[in-house]
Amino acid sequence: QVRLAESGGGSVQAGGSQRLSCAASGATDDNVCMGWFRQTPGKDREEVAAIYTGGAHNPYYADSVKGRFTISQDNAKNIVYLQMNSLKPEDTAMYYCAARIGTCPSYYYLRPLSAATYTNWGQGTQVTVSS
């Protein structure tokens, strides 16, 4: 069972940067899609980025974050990062790390996946961007 723990959230001014980390422990391997989602009150979780630990394809980015966010991984440490630059107030949300077995379908479908397709979740970390 993979356990996920996010860190790095906090408050930042618009235009600033922040890096989130997701540490994975337990039964980790290189056939996992790691995704970052975000959620605001009253809305569904939105997949913003995903990366396949086996490296078979490039990462996926939602249109809303493309060019501003970068997802990366440190396989030795079992950590996935989300570097967020040029932050906007609309990026304010609870950010969650998630995992699912296999490649990242969002990369091939060119659209975000439903949160229901991921099987493991962290507790989330709040990011607040002020104008």
C-alpha positions, 0 to 999 in steps of 0.5 A: 500500500502506497502512502502519500504525504504532501508538504510545501503549501502556504501563502504567497503573493500573486506572481510568486512561486511555491514548490510542493512535495509528495513523499511516497512510502510503502509499496513504491515502484516504477509503474505508477502515475503520480498526479497532482490535483487541486480542489476549491470548496464546492468543486470537484478535484481537478487534475493539474499535472501527472507524471509516470514514474517509469518515464514512458511518456512526458508529463501531463499538464492541464491547460490552466497551469501549462507553462507555469507549473512543472512536475518532476520526480526524484526516484531515489527519494520517492518524491514527486514535486510540483513547482508552481511559478507565476501564481495567480489568485485562481490557483488558490486551492487545496492541493493533493498528491495521488497515485494509480498503477500504470501510465497516465491516461491524461497524457494520451487523452489530452484531458484531465482524469477524474479523481476516481481513477486514482487509488491512493491519496495524500491528505492535501496541502493548502496553497493560498495566492493573494492579489 
